[in-house]
Amino acid sequence: MNNMTYVYKPATGGPPDMLWDSANTRWIPANSFTPSEPLDGVYSFPILVPAKDLDQMTQMLREMGFPLGELAAPDDLVKEFEAAVARSLDAFAREKQYDNMDKARLASLTVDFRTDGDYANQLYDKVWGAAFALEDQIRAGALTVGDALAQLPAMTWPTA
């Protein structure tokens, strides 16, 4: 019983179409999980728990010896989203051989790369403005991190 973990979805709250992997303390896509196969080397199965009973169910499962992690707090999901936005911006910058978005933005200070730097600064402001506007919806469970990322402005360099 000690090598079992629960993967469950609260009846309300949490990202839509996601299950909570208690052993690895993370959300996973529901469509990527099959109860009969191991998840990260541990056999898991989903449990639907009404949100009002979640604390009581979690305590009972812990008392029975099941290793459970904590549910991701809404602010943890926002931090995950913000980290994903930063990674996306860095990947965008690397398309033009800049180490990261900060370096691309600093290019505005040079004569030869000012156009790149100015565009990077404009896109940075536009993307982060959109990202911050989506955070309340992530906190409320109305948007998954993936859905919020899909709503960000396109990150493409202009063609000459």
Secondary structure by P-SEA (a helix, b strand, c coil): cccccccccccccccccbbbbccccccccccccccccccccbbbbbbbbcccaaaaaaaaaaaacccccccccaaaaaaaaaaaaaaaaaaaaaccccccaaaaaacccccccaaaaaaaaaaaaaaaaaaaaaaaaaaaccccaaaaaaaccccccccc
